Amino acid sequence: MHEILFGLIMKYFILTALLFGLFFGQAQAQKGFLRGTVFDGETGEPLIGAVVFRQGTTDGTVTDFNGNYSLPLQAGTHTIVYQFVSFRTTTVENLEIVAEKVNTLDVTLQSDVEELAEVVVTAQVIKNSESALLSVQKKSANVLDGISAQTFRKIGDSNLSGAMKRVTGVSVQGGKYVYVRGLGDRYTRTTLNGMSIPGLDPERNDVQIDLFPTNVLENVMVYKTFSPELAGDFAGGTVNVETKSFPEEKTTRLAIGLGYNPKMNLINNFTSYEGSNTDFLGYDDGVRKMPLDPQTEIPRPTSPEPANAGELLESYTRSFNPTMAAKNQSNFLNSSLSFNHGNQLDLPGVKFGYGVVLNYQNQYDYYGNTVVSSYFKDNNKDVNALDAQFVKNGELGRQNVLWSGLVTSAVKFNKHELGLTFLKTQNGIKTATNRVSQDFEETSQTAYENILTYTQRSLTSPTIYGKHNLNKWTLQWSNSVTLARVYDPDFRQVLIAEVPQYQGGEQVGVQYFISGGQGGSAGRFWRDLNETNENFRLDATYALNEKVKLKVGGAGLYKWRTFDTFAYNFSTNQPVENDADWILRPENIWTPDSRQGIYVSGNYEAANNYEARSSVNAAYVMSDAFITPKLRAIFGVRAEQAQMYYTGQDNLGSTVYDDEQTLDQLNLLPSLNMVYSLKENVNLRGSYGRTLARPSFREKSIAQILDPVSGVTFSGNIDLEQTNIDNFDLRWENFFGREEMVSVSAFYKKFNGHIEQTRFELEPREVTWQNIGGSYVYGLELEFRKKLPVEGLMLGSNLSWAQSHVDMTQIIVSRDEINNTVTTEYESRKQQARTDETIDKDRVMAGQAPYLINAFLNYSDFNGINSLSLSYNVQGESLSVVGVGQVPDVYVKPFHSFNLNVTREIGERRNGQIRFTIDNILGDSKEQVWKNHESGDELFSRFDEGRTFTLRYQYSF
């Protein structure tokens, strides 16, 4: 696959170089330009071949197959005429054109069936992205919500994870995972420009959206209903991230930003460690590379063979980087730097556009009093209060570096467009933790823990595409190859147990141990996930007549994944010092002569590694037809053939898979979307769609993988099957003014074979996945945007309420192989129920928030020089970790996010911009809690976010 990726990248750069060579160096006349799109006022579709000309002359042009036009004009005031067969002529008067500038004007033509007079309007040259997004929602075949680049700027969100929380019915878990209508992981699909991209988390199926800074994005569309041109593997929604295209006019901008959080920046006790010289660029330079070959056989201290076993053991132990302890150091302000440049060139018969966006961010997070704890239900069922197992308090420091680059280019000629995009993101997260652990159950001891981690994520995605208008046919195609990697090099953890020493029944001191028998440990861990996706799609639309369009297409998605983990432990039965760096000091390492000291152990375990591949080939047919002038029906069916193959083995090596097929499924996915126009700007929508959710590579496997971060072992289930989902939606929407709207939605989703992550009753730190019976989700959504009587002031909000039900009688948490019996989650909860507690057979889905609230108040003065935005977001308490046996449930507490963003344009040409933001004005903390029947909440984890103040300056050349 690397050869495919390299070939596509080389084609990209060669074609881009040719386009630049042909067009970039050619001079243009000193004129201004009028550019925009001509739309059909009834369908909202772009009009192909509409005539645009300057009144009284023959200077004109026609729109391309995207409805776009570009008309060069001399500087001055003009009257422009827009015409199309069977549509009323529209004339725009008093349109002022400035030399070497681009004016943008979109025009909507109305049908002339009633033989109404020509429409004359006055030019408005400002294109509003929020208005454009609402127009897309109004004319969409699907129930659709979204957020525009203009909203990114108003609210001040720097990455997609912050921006997505503003969309109706959307929440973000863990700062990076999207939940739509309370459904995440496998049930929410994320695409980049309509093309599939891999997830970057070994434990999850969804895409980590914090990788996308907002300044490389144009819009984000959330499709909440299914139609056949969309891939069928989603339930909550499909989130399509659209990157910036080239601008309508020459644009060059440079921006720099600095952020300050009093609790996190410019402090001298920032917890960190010495990393590599390239950490500031988001990747490791090799310092953290695994020092041993994965297949290296490490001898024991007592191994008689080979003859040099002792020397080898000493050499292997000394090969590891000796840094094991977190240190305090000073840090700097959060910083960001961005640059973008683009232009569109009009040449005889050809239009060529290009754009470049570069972005860099460096952020520090410091939590001086983090809390992580574990609790159990008391053995006495009359006791509701939870018993503490351990509590860990300490410091955590994190440096998060993200940079990205986006290059776009396209050429338009006649009725054809060819384009290329290339997106690269690189992220490095260095984390250090220093905390004290108090055990209340097993050893009743105090332990001192140091954890040093580094996570390196990268996404490389070149895409080529084409659009062609062939009489009544419109053809669109695209092909992308995406290379994704998440690499955790040299995860280091040291737990030094404090063991009291007694003499004569009295404590005389303490000693420190890292041996497991004394409650300590010391280890290193490497994890590497590589996934390559190739995605091709072809869509062909045939205009049967003005009221009916037929659409057919096909797609192919092919994935290849490798996953490798390697773990090493450091041991000694003798006391150590209470200093993690003491562990690998040269004088403390085991030698053949002394037969004492620290030595390394660990060998390759095949069950921790696997390879997998899959393919999904699809074809669809659909119709988009106006059954009556007010009733529109979009219906069709999609066929998907999915296959999965797996290579790996279990812990014992007794079961081995060598590229064996684990899934072969053909699915027919019908859909029906109905849109009834109650009046011009009011729609009533109803839809049904059959979708599905497939298990991931790791879930449908026999792998048994220990995650050192959580201490949880994930065991695959090779017999896991896909989930079938029936989706029903109803929406009323009213677009009653420019940028104004109100909508009310209701939805219901029925899951057959819902895939649920479950824990084992006797081993709660081991989880697996299983299909369970019927589950369902239903809810309501409300959104409104309204201009207030004060000029430039707008109020908006969206509210969501959802309920989910999972049948616990279908979830197996333990098996008795001897008696051939099973225990369900419902039975387990009944067995551990408190004396006066009643257990229902249903519970909510993990991650399902019962409510979401978003609100904003925006102000912009008449000239757009000054603007202000206040935004608020909160989601209800949601189930985070499903308990089992004596382990209670964990819930995420509501986090009240209240932010301010103020912007002012400066300079005679208004080419400078200053932006000031305050995040988390309320100073809220992020908390998770243990819950049990009628007992007070016990803290699972807490992170104090503080308030962040950011100042950003942008200059346009």
N, C-alpha and C positions, 0 to 999 in steps of 0.2 A: 504493500500500500504506500510505502514511502516513495517508491518510484512514481506512482500515480500522482501523489501530492506534488513531488518535485516537477513532474512534467506539466501539471496544471499551472504551477507558479511560474515556470519559465514561459509558458504560453502567455500568461497574463502580462509579464514584464515586456516580452517581445512585442505584443500587440499594443500595449500602452506606449512603448517607445516609438513605434511606427506612427501611431495617432499623433503624438506630440511632434514628431518630425514633419508630418504632412501639414499639420494645421497650426501649430502653436506659433511658428515663426512668421506667419503671414500677417500683414498689416491690415487694419480695419479702417474704414472711413470714419471721420470724426463726426459721428452721429450718436443720437440716443436710440434706445430700443424700447419697444412696447412688447411685453411678453405676458403670456397667461394661458388659460384653458377655457374652452367654450363647452358648456354643458347643455344637455337636454333637460329642460325644466321639469319634465314629467317623470322621467326615469332616473335622473341624476347621473346618467352615463355621459362620458365625453363624446362630443360630436366629431366625427371624422369627415374632413373635407369641407368644413364650414369656411366661408370666404370672409376675410378681414381686410379692409382697405381704407385708405384715407379719402374722405369725401371730396368729390370733384376731381379726382386724379385716377390714374391706373396703378398707383403704388399700392400693392397689396400682397397678400399671401393666403395660404389655406392651412387649416389645422391638420396635424399629423394624426396617426392612428391612436395617439393618446389624448387627442383633442387639444394639444398644445400648439401655440403659434408664436412666432417671433417676427416683428415688423420693424425694420430700421427706419427712423424718421429724423428729419432735420430738427434741430432745437427750435422750440416755439410751442404755440398752442394749436392743437389740431382737433378735428372732428373725425371720429372713427366709426365705420359702419360694419356691422356683423350680420351676415346673411347665411341662410341654409334653406334648402328646398323644403316646403311645407311648414316652415317656421316663420314667425313674425320677425321682420327686420328690426334690429336694435341699433340705435345710434347713440354714441357717447360724445357729448360735447365738452368743450373747454378742457381738453386733456393736454396738460403741459409736459413737454419733453425737454429734458436737460441733456446737453451734450455729454457723451461718454458715460451716461447713467442709464440704468434700466428701471423703467416703470412696470409694475406688475398689475395686471387687471384681468380677473376672471369674470366671464360673462355667461349668463344663463339665458337661453332662447326658449320662448314659449311657442307651443303649437298654434298654427293659424287656422285651425278648423272652424273657429267662430268668426273668421275674417275680421279680426279686430285691427285697429290702426297700428301703424308703426310706433314702437316704443322709443322714447327719447329720454335719456338719463344723463346726469352729470357725473363725471369721472370720479371714482374713488380708487386711489392707487395703492392703498395699504392693504396688503393681504394678511388676514388674521388666521393664524393656525388653529386657534380654538374654534373659530367659526367653521373652518374647513373640516375639522374633526367632527363637529356636530352634523355637518352636511353628509359626511360619510355614514354616520350612525343612522341618519334619517333615511337614506336610500339603500342601506345594506339589506341583503337578503337574510342576514343572521341577526340574532340579538347580540348587540355589540356595544362594548364600552371601551374607553381608552383614555390616553393622556398625551398631550402634544408637547413639542419642544418649547412652545411658548409658556406652557404651564410649568415645565422644568425651571425656566428662568424666573417666573414669578414667585414660585414657592422657594426656590433656592436649593433644591435637592441636587447633590453632586453625583450620586450614582443611582442606578435603577432600583436598588432595593428600597431606597427612601421614597422614590417617586411612585412606585407601584402601590404603596399604601393609600394613595389618593384615589384609586380607581374603585368604583362601586363594587362591593362584594369581594374585594381582594385584600388579603392580609399577607404579611411577610413574617416567617418564623426564622429565628436564629440569625436575623439580619441578612438572609440570602435566599430563603426558600419560599416560593410563591404558593399561596393557597387561594383558590378561587371557589367561592361559595362553600368555604370550609373544607375543601378537598385539595390535598397536595400530593407530593411524592409522585406516584405513578398516575394519579388522576388529573394532573395538570401538565399540559405539554407546552414547552417553550421552543419557538423557532426563531431563526435569524433570517430576516428577509424572506420568510416563507419556507426556509430550508431547515432540516433537522440539525441539531447540534448535540454533542454528548454532554452528559452530566459530569461533574468533576468531584464527586464524593463517593468513595467506595461503599458507604453505608446507605446511600439513597439513590433514587432513580431520576430526580429532577435536576434542573440546571441551576447552578449557583449564580444568581443574577447580580450579585455585587461586583462581578467582573466587568460590568458595563458602565462606564462613566456616561453621564447624560449628555456631555457635549459632543459625543459621536452619534447621538440618536436623533431621529426626526420625529417619530411617533411610536407609541406602543398601543397595539390593538389587542383587546381581549375578546375572542369569539366565544360566547357562552352557549351557543347552539351549534349543532352539527349540520353540515351540508356536504355533499359527496366530494367536492374538490379539496376538502380538508382531510388530513390523516385521521383515521378512526380511533386511535388510542388516546382518548381523553374522556373525562366526565365533567370535571369542574369547568374547564375551558382550555382553549388554545391561546397562548400569549405569543403574539408575533412582534418581535423587536425589529423595527425598521431603522436602519442606519441612514445617516445623512446622504443625500445625493448632492450633485454639484449645484451651486447657487445660480440664480437667474442673472446675477451681475458679478463683476469682479469683486471679491471680498478677501481681505486679509486682516486677521485679528490675532492679537497676542494678549494673554491674560496671566496674571499672577495673583495668588491668594495666600494669606496667612491666617491660621486659626489658633485660638488660645482657649484652653480649658484650665481654670485655676487648679484643679485637682490632678491634671494630667500632663501639663506642659511646663517647661522651664523649671523642672524640679531636680534636685540632686540625689534623690533616692529612687529613681526610676529603675525598676527591676529588669535586668537584661543579662546578656552574656556575650563573650567575644565570638562573633560569627565569622563570615567570610568577607573578603574585600569588595564583593559585588552585591552584598545584601541591599544596598541602597538602590540597586537596579532591579530588584525583585527576583534574583536567582542566586543560587549557590555556585561558587567558582570551583568547587571540588574539595573544599576543606572537610565537608561532611560526608564525603564519599565513603562507602563501606570498605574497610581496609582489607577484608578477606574475600577470597572467591567464595561464592555461595555453596560450592560443592566441597569446600575444605572440611576435612575430618579433624576435629579438635580433640586431642587426647585428654584423658583424665590425669590428675596428678599421680594416680597409682597405675597408669597404663604401662605394661612392660614392653609393649611394641608400639611403634618402631623403636629402634635402639636410641634414637635421639628424641624420644617423646617429650622428655622434660625440657629440652632446649626449644622444641617447637611450641610447647605450651607457653613458655615464657615469652617467646618472640611474638606469638599471636596476641598475647595479653598486652604487650607494650605497643602494638601497632595501632591501638585505639587512641583517638584524641583524648588527652587527660582531663579536659574541662568537663566538670560534672555539676558545678555549683552555680547558682544564680548570684549575681553581684549587683550592687547599687551603683548607678552612674547618673550623670546629668543627661538631659535630652533637650530638644529644641521645640519650636512651634510646629504645628501642622502646616504643611505647605502644599501648594499645587501650582502647576504651570501648564498652560495649554496654548496651542497655536493651530490656526486653521487658515487655509487659503484655497480659493477656487474661482473658476470663471467659466463662462460659456462664450464660445466664439461662433459667429455667424459667417459662413463662407458660401460661395455659390453652390447651391444644391445640397449643402452639408451643414449640420450643426454639431459642434464638438464641445463637450463639457468635461471638466475634471475637478476634483476636490481632494484636499489632503487635510487630515485632522490628527494632531498629536496631543497626547494628554499624559501628565505625570502627577501622581499624588503620593504623599508621604504622611502618614498619620500615626500618632502615638496614643495609646490607651494605657492608663495606669489605674489599678484598683487596689487601694492601700489596705482595705479590710474586707477581702472576699470571704464568703462563707459557703462551704459545701458540706452537707451532712447526710447521714443515712439513718432511717428510723424503721422500726418493726412494730407490728401489733403485739400487744401483751398476750402472754399465754392464758391469762385469766380473762375470760370473755366478759366478765362484769366490769372490766377496766376499759374505758374508752381512750384514755390517754395513750400516746405512742411512747415506745421505749427507744432511747437513742442507741444506735450501734456505734457510730463515730461522728465526730465533728472536726472539720478542718478549717482553720483560720489562717490567713496570711496575705501575701502580696502577689499581684500578677501584673506583669508589664508586657505590652504587645506593640510591635512596630509593624505597620501594614503598608507595604509599598505596591502601588499599582500603576503601570503605564500601558498605554495602548496607542495604536496607530491605525488609521483608516485611510485607504486610498480608493477613490472612485473615479471612473472614467466611462464615457459613453459617446457614441457617434450616431447621429440620426441622418438618414438620407432617404429620399422618396417616402415610402411608407414602411421603413424598417428602422430598427434601433438595435445596436449591439453594445453591450456594456460589460464592465468588469468591476468587481469590488474585492478588496483585500483587507481583512481585519486581523489584527494581531493584538492579543492582550497577554500581559505577563504580570503575575502577582506573587509576591513573597511575604509571608507572615512569620515573623520571629517572636516567639513567646517564651517567657521565663516566669516560673512560679516558685515561690519560697514560702512554705506554710508549715504550721504545726498541726499534727493530727492527734486527737485524743480519742482512744479506743475505750468504749464502755462495755464491751461484750466479751470478745475472745481473750485478749491479753490484758485488758485494763491498763494499757501502757500509753505513754506519750511517744510519738515518733516525729521526726523532722524530715520533711519531704522537699526535694528539689526536682523540678521538672523543666527540661529545656527542649523546645520543639522548633521545628522550621517546616513550613508547608509551602511548596512551590507549585503554582498552578499556571498553566499556559493554554491558550486557545489560538490556533492559527486556521483561518478560514478564507480561502480564495473562492470566488464564485464568478462564473461567466453566465450571461443571460442574453436572450434575444426576444424581440417583439416584432411581429410582422403582420401587416394588414393586406389581405389578399381578397379583394372584392368583398364578398359577404363573410369571409372567414377572417378571424383574428387568431393568430397563433402566438403563444408565449411558451418559452422553454428556459430552463436554468439547470445548471450543474454545479455542485459544490463539493469540495473535499474538506473535511474539518479534522484537524489533528489536535487532540486534547491530551493533556497529561496532568496528573496530580502526583507529586513526589514528596514524600515525607522522609528526608534524609536524616538519620541519626537522632531519633527521638531518645532522649536520655532521662532516666528516672532513678532517683536514689531515695530510699526510705530507710532512715537510720533510727532504729528502735532504741529507746532509752530503757535499760533494764536495771531495776534497783538491786543492789547487792546487800545481803544480810549476813550478820555474824551474831551468833547467840540470840537469834530472834529479833535483833534490832538492825535497822537499815544503817549501813556504814558508808554508803556511796552509791554511785551509778556507773554502769558501763554501757557502751554503745555497740550495736551489732547490725550487720546487714544480712545475716543469715535468716532464711525463711522460718526456721524453728524458733527464732526469737522475735519474729514479727517484722523483720526488715527485708529489704530487697535492693538490688541494683541491676539495672539492665539497659540495653540499647536496642533500638528497633528501627528497621528500614521498611518502607512501604512504597510501592511504585505501581501506579495504574496508568496504562496507555490505551487510548481508544481512538480509532480512526473511523470516521463516517464518510461514506460517499452517498450523495443524494441527488437523484435526477428526477425532474418532473416536466411534463408536457401538458399544456392546456390549449384546447382548440374550441373557439366559440363561433357558431354559425347563426347569423341573423336571418331567421326564416322570414320575418317581416318586422314591422315596427313594434309589434306587441309580443312576439315570441322569439326567444333565443334558445338554441340548443347548445349544450356544452359537453364535450367528451375529453378524456385525458387519461394519463397514466403516470405512475411514479415508481421509483425504485429506491429503497433505502437499505444500505449494506453496512454492517458494523463488524469491526474486529477489535477484540479487547484482550490484553494480557494483564494479569494481576499477580504481583510477587510481594511476599513479605518475608523478612528475615529477622530473627530475634537472637540476642546474646545476653547471658547473665554473668554477673561477676560475684564470686563467692569467696568466703573464708569463714571458718568457725570461730575465729579469734576476734577479740574486741577491736573496734576501730575508733577513730576520733570523730567527734560530732562536726565534721566538715566534709561535705560531699567531694571536694577537690582532693581530699586526703586519699581517696580510694585508688586513684591511678598515679599517684606520685611514684617516681621510679624506685625509691627505696622501699616501697610497700608492696611491690609486685612479687609474686611467687617465683622462686628460682629452684633449680634442681638441687642445689647445694643446701639451701636453708630448709626446703620442703615446707615453707610457711609463706603466708602472704595472700594477696588477691590474685585469682586466676579466672580466666574466661571459660565459659562452657556454652554449648549450643551447636546444633547441626541442622542441616537442611531438612525441612518438614514439607513433604509434597502436598499434604492436605491444605496447607496455607496458601497454595498457589494454583492458578488455573488459567486456561485460555478458553475463549469462546468466540463464536461468530454468529451472526444472524442475517436474515434477509427478509424484507417485506416488499413484495411486488403487488402493485395495485392498479386497478382500472376503474373508471367510473363513467356514468352517463347521467345527465340531469337536464332539466328544462326550467327556464325562467320565463313565465308567461303571465300576461295580464288577461285573466279570464273575463273580467269586466273592467271598465275604466277605473274602478276603485279597488278591485280585488286582484292581488298578485299572488301567484303560487310558484314556489320554487321546490321542485321535487326530483328525486332520482335515487340511485343506488350506487354504492361503492363496493367493489370486491377486493379483498386483501388476502393474499397468500403469505403466511408467515412461517418461517423455519428457524430453528435454533440448533446449534451444535456446541458440544461441551467436551473439554479435555481436562481431566483431573482425576484425583483418587481420594479415598477416605483416609482416616488416620492410621488404620491398620494395614492399608495397602491391599486389602482383600477385594475391593471393588475399584476397577480402573476403567475410565472412559477415555477413549482415544478418538476425538473428533466425531463423537457419536451424536446422532440426531435426538434431541430431547423435546422438540415441538414441531408439529407439522399440522397447520390449521388453516382452513379456508373459511372466510367469513363474508357474508353478504350483509351490508350495512345500509338499510334504507333510511330516508329522511324526507320530511315534509315541513316546509316553512310557509306559512300563510301571512300575508300583510294586507290588511284592509284599511284603506284611507278614509277615515271618518270625515275628514275635510282636508284642506290643502296641507296643513302642517301637523296633522294629528293622525297617528297610526295605531292600529290595534294588531298585535302580532300573536300568532300561535304556532307552536312547532312541536314536532316529535322527531327523535333521532335515536337509532341504535348505535352505540359505540362499545368499546371494549378496553380492557387494560391487561397488558401482558406482564408476566413476571420478568424480573431483571436477570442478567447473567448469574449474579452471585446467589440470588434467591433460588433459582432453578438449577441447583448444583448439589454436590456432596461435600463441598468445602466446609471446613471448620476453622474459622479465622478469629483470633483474639485481637480485639482492638485495645491497644495499650492506653489510649486516652480515657476511655470509659471503663476499661476492665471487663467488658462484655464479650462473650464468645458468640459469634454469629454462625449458626449451622444451617446450611442450605437444605432445601427440600426438592429433590429431583422430580417428585411426583406433582409438583405444583402446576395448576392449570390457569388459563386465562379467566378474566372476569368479563361477563356480559352485562351491559348496562342499558336500561331504557330511560330516556330523558324526555321530560315534558316541560314546556315553557309557555308562559303567557305574559305579554307586556303591553301596557298602554303608554304612549309617549306623545308629548305635545311640544313641538319646537316653535314657541310662540313669539320669538323675537331673535334678533341677532345676538348670538352667544347665550341665549336664554332657552331653557327647556325644563320640563318636568316629566318624570317617568315613574311608573309603578310596575314591578315585575313579581311574578310568582313562579316557582319551579319545584319539580319533584323528580327524584332520580331513584330508580330501583336497581339494586346490584344483585346479580346471581353469581355466586362463587367469589364474593368479595375476598381479596387477599389481605389478611390481617397479620401483623407481627405479634407473636405471642411469646410468653416466657414459660419456662418449665417450673412447675410448682416446687420441686425439690432442689432445683438449681436456678434460682431467679436471675442469676447473672449470665445465663445462657438463653439465647432467643432463637426462634426460627420463624417460618412463615407457613401459613396454611390457608386453604380455601374454606370459607364458612358459608352457611346458607344465605338466606335473604337478608339484606340490609337495605336501608333507604335513607334518603336525605330530602328535606323539603324546607322551603323558606320564602321570604319576601324581601324585596329590595325597593328602596325609594331614593330618587335623586332629583335635585332641583338646582337651577342656576337662575338668579334674578337680579336685574339691574335695580338699584335703589334710586330714590328720587334725587339724591345728591349726584351730580355729574361725575362720572368716572368710578363710581362705587358699585361693587358687585358682591353679592352674598351667594354662597353655594354650600350644599351639603349632600352627603349620601349616607343612607342608613341601610343596614342589612341585618336580618334576623334569620337564623337557620337552626334546624333541629336534625339530629342524625340518630339512627338506631342500629345497634349491632346486637345480634342474637348470641348471647353468651352460652346458650345451651349447645351451640355448634362449635365452640372453641375448645379444643382438647389441650389440657395443660399437663397431664401425666398419663402414663400407660403402665399397666401391670401385665407384663408379658406372661407371667406364670398363670394368673387367673383369667387372662385375656379380657381385662376390663380397662376402662378409661375413666378419667375424671375431667369434667368440663370446667371452664372458668366459672360458670354459674354455681356448680357444686362446690368448687373450691372456696368461692366467696361465702356461700352459705355455711360451710364448715368453720370459717373464721369470723362469722358475723358476731357482733356484740350481742349481749343478751336481749336488748330491746331494739335491735336493728332488723329492718325488713329489706331483703335483697330482691330487686327486680330482675327479670330475665334479660332485659336490654340495658345497654349502656351507650354512651356517645362514642363516636369515632375519635381516635387520637388526633389532636390538632384542630378539631372542629370548635371554632369560637361561636358562642351562641349569638353574639351581636358584634357589629362593627359600626363605628361612627367616624365620619370624616366631615370636617367643616372648614370653610375658608372665607375670608373677607379680603377682597382685593380693591385697591384704589390706584388709579392712574389719572394724572391730570390731562387736560385737553391735548397738549402737545406731546404727551408721552415722555416728558423729561423726567418727571418724578413718579415713582410707583412704590406701593407698599403692599405687603401681603402678610396676613396672619393666618396660620393654619393649625388645625387641631386633629389629632387622630387617637383613637383608643379602640381596643377590642376586648371583648369579654373574657372571663376566665375560661381557659381551655385545658383539656386533658393532654398532658405532655408525655408521661410515662404510665403505662397500664400496669397496675399492681397484680400480684398473684400470691396466693397463700397468705403468709404473714406480712408480705410486702405491700404497703398501701399505695394508692395512686398518687401521682405527682401532677400538680396543676400550675400553669403559668398565670400569674396575677396580671391584671390590667396595667398597662404602662401608658400614662397620659403624656402624649407628645404634643407640646405646644411651642410653635416656632414663629419667628419674625424674620421677614426679608424686606430690606429697603434698598431701592436702586435709584441712582441719579445719573443722568447723562450730562456731561460737561464738555466745554470747548465750543468755539464758534461754530464748528461744523457738527457738533454733538458726536464726535468720534471717540470720546472718552466715556467710560462708564465706571462708576464706583458702586459696589454692592456690599452691604453690611447685613449679616445674618446672626441671629441668636437661636441656637438649637436647645431644646429641652428647657424652656424658660421656667417651668415649674420645678426643675431639679429632681424629677422622679427617678427612682431606682428600678432596675429590672430584677424581679424576684420570681422564684418558683417555690412551691410549698408542698409538703406532705399533707394529705387529708385523710381523716378517719371519721367514723360516725360520732357526731356530737363531741368531738375533741377540738381543741384549738389548733390552728394551723402551725406546723413545725417547718422551719426554714429548710428547704432543699438547697437553694443557692441564692446569692444576692450579689449584684454588681451595681455600685453607685456610679451613675453616668455623669453627674455634674452638668454644668452648662458650658456650651462651646460658643465662642464669639469668633466670627470669621469676617475678614475684610478682603475684598477682591477688587482688583483694578483691571479693566480691559481697555485696550486701545485698538481702534480700527484705522488701518492705513488707507 
